[in-house]
Amino acid sequence: MPLYDHFHPPLSLRKSWESIHHGWAFVIAQRLNGAILTNRFESESNIHHGSQIEIDLATYEEDRDLPTFGTNGHGGGGVATQPQTYAPPAAALAGEVVMADADTFEINVYKQEGGWKLVAAVELVSPRNKDRSTARRAFATKAASYLQQGVSVVTVDVVTERNANLHEDIANALRLPDAFDWSSPTGLSAVCYRLLRIDGKERLEVWPHQLTVGGALPTVPLWLEPNLAVPLELELTYTSTCESLRIG
């Protein structure tokens, strides 16, 4: 199925781009878990859009019979009934700021390694990610942080309503040399990144792909280990998403 423009009429009048991103993230995670990943790996979609905040909360029930800090069963003093307060001096630096409320349409892949360890992340770019410089910097900083932790990253940008070179922002966040300069002539892209550490040296490898409205989507590498990549089937998962939403 060819890539559609989900951000302009006529399609944007019938289906929101949010529905595509939500569905695509879920289908990618479903495809990875169902047909690509072995039992050592597991993927899940992680969505945060606009002012909607999704937080996993762990609820703890207080056991009032347990000793309070300071008593520990050895007569270590009384129990504080009021919190200790502190009146700090006025802040030396202060001013109005605009914080970036970054969208997240992300698929995370974890590896079972004495616990679940994040090894790869797929980022579906939203219009907000390409909006202001603060939003682009936040997106790039997140991707750069993942790479520095050894997490491979794939960015998929099909946003047609805003122009921004997020690869350039990521390169700037990592302070990469000019050899890594790249931009998509269409402004749309799928870019794969992985950082290798070999014999005390670091090597960044990048697979950039130009995307085009009306064109097919590529299958790109999703790196899970230094010698293990699995196919990230953008065309297949995008087609499945569009079909489920009755697009096309």
Backbone as CSV, one residue per row, in Angstrom:
resi,resn,N_x,N_y,N_z,CA_x,CA_y,CA_z,C_x,C_y,C_z
1,MET,0.852,-1.195,0.000,0.000,0.000,0.000,0.884,1.239,0.000
2,PRO,0.619,2.234,-0.840,1.447,3.440,-0.868,1.253,4.275,0.403
3,LEU,2.279,5.050,0.730,2.193,5.930,1.885,1.230,7.074,1.577
4,TYR,0.267,7.296,2.458,-0.700,8.375,2.305,-0.241,9.621,3.059
5,ASP,-0.810,10.750,2.673,-0.624,11.994,3.423,-1.779,12.094,4.414
6,HIS,-1.480,11.813,5.682,-2.514,11.790,6.705,-2.728,13.154,7.360
7,PHE,-2.016,14.169,6.884,-2.023,15.464,7.560,-2.686,16.577,6.752
8,HIS,-3.156,16.246,5.554,-3.837,17.216,4.710,-5.091,16.581,4.106
9,PRO,-6.068,17.418,3.707,-7.254,16.889,3.023,-6.841,16.198,1.720
10,PRO,-7.594,15.206,1.252,-8.908,14.834,1.808,-8.858,13.847,2.965
11,LEU,-7.743,13.117,3.126,-7.723,12.049,4.119,-7.825,12.581,5.542
12,SER,-7.191,13.726,5.824,-7.212,14.250,7.188,-8.612,14.635,7.644
13,LEU,-9.533,14.855,6.686,-10.907,15.182,7.040,-11.700,13.946,7.453
14,ARG,-11.182,12.780,7.085,-11.899,11.531,7.355,-11.276,10.723,8.483
15,LYS,-9.946,10.708,8.553,-9.238,9.956,9.588,-8.143,10.839,10.183
16,SER,-8.048,10.856,11.491,-7.004,11.649,12.139,-5.659,10.940,12.052
17,TRP,-4.593,11.732,12.022,-3.254,11.132,12.011,-3.012,10.380,13.316
18,GLU,-3.639,10.830,14.406,-3.463,10.145,15.687,-3.927,8.697,15.610
19,SER,-5.024,8.455,14.880,-5.518,7.085,14.776,-4.524,6.197,14.053
20,ILE,-3.843,6.751,13.050,-2.810,5.995,12.341,-1.643,5.693,13.269
21,HIS,-1.160,6.690,13.993,0.001,6.485,14.868,-0.310,5.498,15.989
22,HIS,-1.480,5.644,16.608,-1.864,4.703,17.663,-1.931,3.285,17.105
23,GLY,-2.627,3.142,15.982,-2.793,1.813,15.398,-1.493,1.226,14.906
24,TRP,-0.668,2.054,14.272,0.596,1.565,13.710,1.526,1.084,14.818
25,ALA,1.611,1.844,15.902,2.465,1.430,17.025,2.013,0.080,17.570
26,PHE,0.699,-0.090,17.716,0.180,-1.360,18.236,0.466,-2.503,17.265
27,VAL,0.243,-2.282,15.958,0.450,-3.343,14.967,1.920,-3.730,14.888
28,ILE,2.829,-2.757,14.960,4.261,-3.075,14.934,4.631,-3.964,16.121
29,ALA,4.184,-3.578,17.324,4.484,-4.387,18.512,3.873,-5.777,18.385
30,GLN,2.653,-5.842,17.866,1.987,-7.125,17.686,2.729,-8.010,16.688
31,ARG,3.177,-7.421,15.583,3.912,-8.177,14.565,5.244,-8.681,15.125
32,LEU,5.956,-7.848,15.851,7.232,-8.267,16.430,7.032,-9.423,17.401
33,ASN,6.044,-9.300,18.277,5.813,-10.351,19.274,5.281,-11.635,18.646
34,GLY,4.460,-11.499,17.601,3.800,-12.665,17.049,4.607,-13.456,16.052
35,ALA,5.527,-12.788,15.326,6.192,-13.495,14.233,7.692,-13.260,14.117
36,ILE,8.234,-12.287,14.841,9.637,-11.905,14.628,10.527,-12.249,15.815
37,LEU,10.106,-11.893,17.008,10.964,-12.024,18.182,10.885,-13.417,18.791
38,THR,12.009,-13.895,19.295,12.022,-15.134,20.068,11.563,-14.842,21.493
39,ASN,11.471,-15.884,22.299,10.987,-15.707,23.670,11.931,-14.894,24.543
40,ARG,13.164,-14.682,24.078,14.107,-13.859,24.853,13.785,-12.378,24.754
41,PHE,12.901,-12.004,23.811,12.597,-10.600,23.577,11.093,-10.369,23.645
42,GLU,10.722,-9.132,23.943,9.309,-8.775,23.990,9.174,-7.291,23.664
43,SER,8.153,-6.939,22.885,7.938,-5.535,22.536,6.601,-5.058,23.071
44,GLU,6.496,-3.736,23.265,5.248,-3.135,23.691,5.186,-1.711,23.159
45,SER,3.979,-1.228,22.903,3.814,0.145,22.448,3.665,1.064,23.654
46,ASN,4.212,2.260,23.535,4.190,3.262,24.605,3.692,4.562,24.000
47,ILE,2.509,5.014,24.418,1.870,6.168,23.808,1.668,7.269,24.843
48,HIS,2.104,8.470,24.502,1.814,9.667,25.289,1.565,10.782,24.289
49,HIS,0.340,11.329,24.287,-0.002,12.324,23.283,-0.544,13.577,23.941
50,GLY,0.089,14.705,23.647,-0.381,15.986,24.145,-0.365,16.052,25.653
51,SER,-1.475,16.521,26.220,-1.545,16.688,27.672,-1.948,15.412,28.389
52,GLN,-2.163,14.326,27.614,-2.518,13.060,28.240,-1.266,12.438,28.847
53,ILE,-1.325,12.100,30.121,-0.165,11.548,30.806,-0.497,10.133,31.257
54,GLU,0.337,9.204,30.826,0.122,7.817,31.208,1.246,7.380,32.135
55,ILE,0.896,7.019,33.350,1.888,6.638,34.346,1.482,5.314,34.974
56,ASP,2.426,4.402,35.083,2.173,3.157,35.799,2.355,3.416,37.286
57,LEU,1.306,3.181,38.051,1.360,3.456,39.482,1.405,2.163,40.259
58,ALA,2.337,2.075,41.185,2.391,0.941,42.102,1.773,1.388,43.419
59,THR,0.784,0.660,43.912,0.087,1.035,45.145,0.613,0.184,46.290
60,TYR,0.985,0.856,47.364,1.517,0.156,48.527,0.575,0.366,49.706
61,GLU,0.315,-0.697,50.440,-0.529,-0.612,51.623,0.373,-0.483,52.844
62,GLU,0.139,0.578,53.593,0.979,0.834,54.756,0.679,-0.169,55.864
63,ASP,1.728,-0.728,56.438,1.575,-1.621,57.586,1.881,-0.812,58.836
64,ARG,0.843,-0.461,59.552,1.033,0.421,60.702,1.698,-0.281,61.878
65,ASP,1.858,-1.586,61.804,2.515,-2.289,62.895,4.026,-2.289,62.754
66,LEU,4.519,-1.855,61.560,5.957,-1.842,61.376,6.577,-0.691,62.146
67,PRO,7.785,-0.851,62.675,8.433,0.235,63.408,8.738,1.407,62.485
68,THR,8.573,2.625,63.017,8.870,3.827,62.252,10.351,4.101,62.285
69,PHE,10.881,4.765,61.257,12.301,5.097,61.192,12.715,5.805,62.476
70,GLY,13.796,5.334,63.080,14.286,5.952,64.301,13.964,5.125,65.534
71,THR,12.947,4.253,65.433,12.612,3.425,66.591,13.254,2.068,66.459
72,ASN,13.163,1.440,65.289,13.782,0.172,64.903,13.866,-0.860,66.019
73,GLY,12.941,-0.745,67.002,12.898,-1.764,68.054,13.990,-1.617,69.087
74,HIS,14.777,-0.537,68.983,15.901,-0.381,69.928,15.780,0.913,70.716
75,GLY,14.575,1.492,70.765,14.407,2.703,71.560,15.144,3.870,70.971
76,GLY,15.156,3.971,69.628,15.950,5.005,68.978,15.286,6.347,68.906
77,GLY,14.463,6.769,69.882,13.903,8.110,69.857,12.432,8.087,69.521
78,GLY,11.839,9.286,69.577,10.413,9.410,69.332,10.080,9.379,67.855
79,VAL,8.794,9.382,67.583,8.292,9.343,66.217,7.908,10.750,65.800
80,ALA,8.434,11.214,64.657,8.097,12.553,64.171,6.660,12.572,63.697
81,THR,5.894,13.584,64.136,4.492,13.704,63.728,4.296,14.784,62.681
82,GLN,5.261,15.665,62.479,5.199,16.710,61.476,6.472,16.674,60.630
83,PRO,6.375,16.949,59.317,7.581,16.951,58.497,8.506,18.100,58.872
84,GLN,9.772,17.841,58.777,10.746,18.899,59.027,10.726,19.867,57.857
85,THR,10.650,21.153,58.132,10.565,22.163,57.073,11.868,22.937,56.957
86,TYR,12.007,23.587,55.803,13.215,24.369,55.539,12.830,25.551,54.668
87,ALA,13.223,26.737,55.036,12.916,27.942,54.271,14.151,28.331,53.457
88,PRO,14.200,27.982,52.165,15.379,28.286,51.362,15.419,29.756,50.964
89,PRO,16.585,30.254,50.623,16.669,31.635,50.119,16.033,31.728,48.737
90,ALA,15.798,32.941,48.276,15.231,33.144,46.941,16.156,32.549,45.887
91,ALA,15.571,32.004,44.829,16.370,31.395,43.762,17.264,32.429,43.102
92,ALA,18.505,32.038,42.837,19.445,32.952,42.196,19.114,33.158,40.723
93,LEU,18.545,32.141,40.083,18.188,32.211,38.667,16.732,31.817,38.523
94,ALA,15.945,32.639,37.835,14.524,32.347,37.653,14.007,33.095,36.439
95,GLY,13.002,32.564,35.789,12.415,33.213,34.622,11.348,32.337,34.009
96,GLU,10.527,32.917,33.138,9.480,32.168,32.470,10.075,31.284,31.383
97,VAL,9.560,30.063,31.275,10.036,29.123,30.267,8.836,28.430,29.639
98,VAL,9.043,27.843,28.473,8.027,27.021,27.818,8.585,25.610,27.744
99,MET,8.000,24.696,28.508,8.485,23.322,28.537,7.853,22.533,27.397
100,ALA,8.651,21.714,26.741,8.158,20.898,25.632,7.366,19.716,26.172
101,ASP,6.080,19.650,25.811,5.247,18.501,26.177,5.321,17.515,25.019
102,ALA,6.350,16.693,25.035,6.682,15.863,23.878,5.690,14.723,23.700
103,ASP,5.278,14.542,22.434,4.490,13.362,22.094,5.391,12.134,22.089
104,THR,4.834,11.002,22.441,5.549,9.738,22.341,4.655,8.702,21.683
105,PHE,5.051,8.267,20.504,4.437,7.119,19.841,5.597,6.150,19.610
106,GLU,5.784,5.248,20.538,7.027,4.491,20.621,6.745,3.007,20.773
107,ILE,7.592,2.207,20.142,7.571,0.760,20.340,8.895,0.381,20.983
108,ASN,8.832,-0.207,22.163,10.038,-0.612,22.881,10.221,-2.127,22.799
109,VAL,11.471,-2.542,22.629,11.799,-3.965,22.614,12.721,-4.252,23.789
110,TYR,12.345,-5.258,24.579,13.110,-5.629,25.765,13.710,-7.023,25.601
111,LYS,14.850,-7.218,26.255,15.530,-8.508,26.241,15.565,-9.069,27.648
112,GLN,15.266,-10.360,27.764,15.332,-11.030,29.059,16.788,-11.305,29.392
113,GLU,17.290,-10.578,30.375,18.703,-10.691,30.743,18.827,-10.477,32.247
114,GLY,18.326,-11.464,33.007,18.274,-11.292,34.451,17.268,-10.227,34.835
115,GLY,16.268,-10.059,34.028,15.314,-8.957,34.110,15.156,-8.393,32.709
116,TRP,14.112,-7.608,32.484,13.886,-7.084,31.144,14.712,-5.828,30.917
117,LYS,15.535,-5.859,29.877,16.433,-4.748,29.539,16.022,-4.163,28.191
118,LEU,15.867,-2.837,28.135,15.514,-2.171,26.884,16.678,-2.263,25.904
119,VAL,16.407,-2.766,24.686,17.478,-2.918,23.694,17.196,-2.175,22.393
120,ALA,15.931,-1.802,22.140,15.612,-1.107,20.895,14.359,-0.270,21.083
121,ALA,14.292,0.831,20.335,13.120,1.709,20.383,12.802,2.198,18.980
122,VAL,11.531,2.147,18.626,11.046,2.673,17.354,10.207,3.901,17.663
123,GLU,10.579,5.042,17.098,9.890,6.301,17.365,9.095,6.728,16.137
124,LEU,7.763,6.786,16.254,6.922,7.330,15.202,6.785,8.829,15.446
125,VAL,7.330,9.625,14.549,7.389,11.070,14.728,5.996,11.672,14.612
126,SER,5.678,12.615,15.512,4.406,13.332,15.468,4.662,14.778,15.034
127,PRO,3.612,15.522,14.644,3.804,16.935,14.301,4.430,17.731,15.438
128,ARG,4.039,17.429,16.667,4.590,18.162,17.806,6.106,17.944,17.930
129,ASN,6.595,16.752,17.592,8.038,16.482,17.648,8.825,17.363,16.690
130,LYS,8.172,17.830,15.604,8.841,18.633,14.581,8.490,20.119,14.685
131,ASP,7.824,20.491,15.746,7.290,21.839,15.861,8.368,22.840,16.258
132,ARG,8.409,23.199,17.516,9.363,24.203,17.991,10.729,23.583,18.255
133,SER,11.717,24.463,18.377,13.079,23.986,18.616,13.177,23.200,19.910
134,THR,12.389,23.597,20.938,12.435,22.867,22.207,11.927,21.445,22.038
135,ALA,10.880,21.274,21.220,10.329,19.937,20.992,11.304,19.082,20.187
136,ARG,11.927,19.678,19.171,12.893,18.923,18.371,14.101,18.536,19.223
137,ARG,14.523,19.454,20.078,15.670,19.161,20.948,15.328,18.055,21.935
138,ALA,14.107,18.068,22.471,13.696,17.016,23.409,13.671,15.654,22.721
139,PHE,13.141,15.614,21.497,13.103,14.359,20.742,14.518,13.861,20.468
140,ALA,15.400,14.771,20.024,16.772,14.388,19.696,17.541,13.948,20.938
141,THR,17.318,14.628,22.051,18.010,14.273,23.291,17.607,12.880,23.757
142,LYS,16.317,12.562,23.617,15.836,11.233,23.998,16.489,10.160,23.138
143,ALA,16.514,10.375,21.807,17.129,9.394,20.911,18.622,9.260,21.202
144,ALA,19.304,10.386,21.425,20.734,10.348,21.717,21.007,9.614,23.024
145,SER,20.143,9.828,24.021,20.307,9.150,25.309,20.162,7.645,25.149
146,TYR,19.175,7.223,24.361,19.014,5.797,24.097,20.282,5.222,23.480
147,LEU,20.797,5.892,22.459,21.980,5.381,21.766,23.181,5.294,22.701
148,GLN,23.361,6.303,23.543,24.486,6.294,24.470,24.379,5.156,25.482
149,GLN,23.155,4.666,25.710,22.947,3.526,26.612,23.033,2.191,25.880
150,GLY,23.320,2.233,24.573,23.423,1.012,23.796,22.102,0.522,23.244
151,VAL,21.071,1.364,23.284,19.750,1.018,22.749,19.683,1.470,21.288
152,SER,19.393,0.560,20.378,19.254,0.950,18.981,17.958,1.730,18.795
153,VAL,17.942,2.620,17.800,16.811,3.521,17.593,16.430,3.531,16.115
154,VAL,15.131,3.513,15.858,14.605,3.737,14.514,13.604,4.882,14.600
155,THR,13.800,5.931,13.790,12.835,7.014,13.722,12.072,6.907,12.408
156,VAL,10.753,7.047,12.469,9.904,6.969,11.276,9.108,8.267,11.197
157,ASP,9.416,9.080,10.188,8.817,10.404,10.044,7.966,10.451,8.783
158,VAL,6.636,10.438,8.947,5.716,10.566,7.812,4.889,11.844,7.929
159,VAL,5.355,12.796,8.747,4.637,14.043,8.993,4.882,15.016,7.839
160,THR,3.821,15.346,7.112,3.943,16.215,5.938,3.621,17.678,6.235
161,GLU,3.070,17.983,7.405,2.619,19.346,7.666,3.684,20.232,8.306
162,ARG,4.821,19.672,8.685,5.907,20.475,9.242,7.231,19.981,8.684
163,ASN,8.137,20.912,8.468,9.458,20.577,7.941,10.500,20.672,9.048
164,ALA,11.246,19.613,9.228,12.348,19.590,10.191,13.208,18.377,9.896
165,ASN,14.506,18.531,10.061,15.438,17.426,9.860,15.823,16.886,11.231
166,LEU,15.054,15.921,11.714,15.316,15.380,13.045,16.630,14.611,13.102
167,HIS,17.058,14.053,11.969,18.370,13.407,11.956,19.463,14.429,12.272
168,GLU,19.331,15.611,11.725,20.314,16.659,12.023,20.295,17.017,13.502
169,ASP,19.089,17.075,14.094,18.991,17.381,15.519,19.642,16.286,16.368
170,ILE,19.449,15.033,15.982,20.083,13.929,16.707,21.598,13.992,16.545
171,ALA,22.049,14.269,15.328,23.495,14.393,15.080,24.097,15.520,15.922
172,ASN,23.373,16.622,16.038,23.863,17.735,16.862,23.895,17.353,18.339
173,ALA,22.870,16.613,18.793,22.842,16.192,20.195,24.015,15.283,20.524
174,LEU,24.426,14.470,19.538,25.552,13.557,19.726,26.883,14.185,19.328
175,ARG,26.820,15.420,18.794,28.019,16.133,18.331,28.788,15.318,17.306
176,LEU,28.047,14.835,16.315,28.646,13.993,15.285,29.383,14.844,14.249
177,PRO,30.399,14.285,13.612,31.118,15.009,12.557,30.276,15.153,11.299
178,ASP,30.756,15.966,10.361,30.011,16.243,9.128,29.766,14.994,8.289
179,ALA,30.533,13.940,8.517,30.362,12.708,7.743,28.975,12.108,7.938
180,PHE,28.291,12.498,9.008,26.958,11.962,9.282,25.843,12.862,8.758
181,ASP,26.180,13.926,8.041,25.153,14.822,7.502,24.269,14.072,6.504
182,TRP,22.957,14.229,6.639,22.011,13.626,5.697,20.666,14.296,5.865
183,SER,19.968,14.476,4.771,18.606,14.988,4.826,17.802,14.337,3.721
184,SER,16.520,14.131,3.979,15.634,13.539,2.986,15.070,14.644,2.092
185,PRO,15.184,14.505,0.785,14.637,15.524,-0.116,13.136,15.747,0.069
186,THR,12.421,14.725,0.521,10.976,14.844,0.712,10.602,15.341,2.106
187,GLY,11.579,15.375,3.027,11.291,15.722,4.413,10.725,14.571,5.215
188,LEU,10.544,13.411,4.573,10.025,12.216,5.234,11.109,11.158,5.248
189,SER,11.165,10.362,6.303,12.301,9.438,6.412,12.033,8.314,7.393
190,ALA,12.831,7.264,7.248,12.973,6.214,8.253,14.469,6.042,8.450
191,VAL,14.957,6.265,9.660,16.393,6.247,9.922,16.687,5.287,11.064
192,CYS,17.622,4.384,10.835,18.008,3.379,11.836,19.380,3.735,12.392
193,TYR,19.517,3.638,13.702,20.771,3.954,14.372,21.161,2.807,15.309
194,ARG,22.454,2.570,15.395,22.949,1.703,16.465,24.370,2.102,16.813
195,LEU,24.701,1.992,18.093,26.038,2.311,18.594,26.726,1.031,19.022
196,LEU,27.914,0.787,18.458,28.710,-0.382,18.807,29.900,0.040,19.649
197,ARG,30.216,-0.773,20.638,31.422,-0.558,21.441,32.331,-1.764,21.249
198,ILE,33.448,-1.534,20.578,34.379,-2.610,20.231,35.785,-2.205,20.646
199,ASP,36.417,-3.030,21.485,37.796,-2.781,21.921,37.981,-1.366,22.461
200,GLY,37.024,-0.937,23.266,37.140,0.375,23.887,36.803,1.548,22.983
201,LYS,36.387,1.259,21.753,36.035,2.327,20.816,34.544,2.257,20.491
202,GLU,33.982,3.415,20.152,32.570,3.499,19.817,32.397,3.776,18.321
203,ARG,31.447,3.074,17.719,31.179,3.231,16.295,29.674,3.368,16.101
204,LEU,29.254,4.474,15.514,27.838,4.685,15.229,27.556,4.313,13.779
205,GLU,26.531,3.502,13.565,26.118,3.115,12.220,24.694,3.612,11.983
206,VAL,24.461,4.172,10.797,23.179,4.794,10.474,22.698,4.298,9.115
207,TRP,21.412,3.924,9.045,20.785,3.516,7.790,19.649,4.493,7.480
208,PRO,19.893,5.532,6.662,18.825,6.485,6.344,18.027,6.056,5.115
209,HIS,16.721,6.258,5.161,15.836,5.920,4.051,14.907,7.096,3.770
210,GLN,14.856,7.523,2.537,13.901,8.548,2.137,12.523,7.918,1.945
211,LEU,11.498,8.556,2.504,10.119,8.127,2.291,9.422,9.134,1.388
212,THR,8.437,8.654,0.639,7.724,9.500,-0.309,6.240,9.185,-0.268
213,VAL,5.414,10.234,-0.202,3.971,10.022,-0.293,3.656,9.372,-1.638
214,GLY,2.914,8.287,-1.605,2.615,7.537,-2.813,3.584,6.410,-3.073
215,GLY,4.670,6.354,-2.296,5.672,5.312,-2.479,5.547,4.212,-1.443
216,ALA,6.261,3.132,-1.689,6.257,2.008,-0.751,7.174,2.313,0.427
217,LEU,6.883,1.669,1.543,7.710,1.807,2.739,8.731,0.674,2.787
218,PRO,9.930,0.937,3.296,10.971,-0.092,3.315,10.865,-1.013,4.526
219,THR,11.556,-2.128,4.442,11.858,-2.949,5.613,13.247,-2.542,6.080
220,VAL,13.376,-2.213,7.358,14.633,-1.675,7.873,15.127,-2.543,9.024
221,PRO,16.422,-2.478,9.332,16.951,-3.311,10.421,16.624,-2.747,11.798
222,LEU,16.214,-3.627,12.677,16.011,-3.289,14.081,17.018,-4.115,14.869
223,TRP,18.020,-3.446,15.401,19.133,-4.151,16.053,18.805,-4.455,17.509
224,LEU,18.928,-5.736,17.869,18.659,-6.184,19.232,19.934,-6.531,19.985
225,GLU,20.947,-6.947,19.262,22.260,-7.288,19.806,23.295,-6.903,18.758
226,PRO,24.585,-6.854,19.121,25.601,-6.480,18.130,25.574,-7.320,16.865
227,ASN,25.216,-8.595,16.979,25.193,-9.478,15.809,23.793,-10.004,15.497
228,LEU,22.772,-9.286,15.966,21.407,-9.743,15.743,20.504,-8.573,15.376
229,ALA,20.007,-8.598,14.139,19.012,-7.627,13.686,17.790,-8.392,13.204
230,VAL,16.613,-7.815,13.419,15.378,-8.402,12.913,14.744,-7.386,11.974
231,PRO,13.870,-7.857,11.062,13.255,-6.931,10.116,12.123,-6.133,10.755
232,LEU,12.177,-4.816,10.581,11.077,-3.943,10.964,10.294,-3.656,9.685
233,GLU,9.174,-4.318,9.544,8.438,-4.336,8.278,7.447,-3.168,8.227
234,LEU,7.927,-2.018,7.808,7.091,-0.826,7.815,5.934,-0.925,6.832
235,GLU,6.181,-1.459,5.633,5.121,-1.575,4.629,4.008,-2.510,5.106
236,LEU,4.389,-3.676,5.586,3.393,-4.663,6.022,2.563,-4.132,7.184
237,THR,3.212,-3.536,8.177,2.481,-3.063,9.355,1.646,-1.828,9.032
238,TYR,2.148,-0.966,8.157,1.381,0.215,7.744,0.131,-0.214,6.968
239,THR,0.297,-1.163,6.054,-0.839,-1.667,5.277,-1.892,-2.272,6.194
240,SER,-1.458,-3.085,7.158,-2.392,-3.697,8.098,-3.137,-2.636,8.899
241,THR,-2.419,-1.578,9.305,-3.044,-0.496,10.057,-4.092,0.221,9.224
242,CYS,-3.741,0.559,7.980,-4.675,1.259,7.101,-5.912,0.403,6.798
243,GLU,-5.696,-0.873,6.575,-6.827,-1.760,6.297,-7.777,-1.849,7.497
244,SER,-7.209,-1.902,8.690,-8.058,-1.992,9.890,-8.865,-0.716,10.093
245,LEU,-8.352,0.434,9.571,-9.045,1.707,9.693,-9.845,2.045,8.442
246,ARG,-9.908,1.088,7.508,-10.652,1.249,6.255,-10.140,2.416,5.436
247,ILE,-8.831,2.501,5.340,-8.187,3.507,4.503,-7.657,2.813,3.269
248,GLY,-7.924,3.356,2.104,-7.398,2.777,0.886,-8.413,1.961,0.146
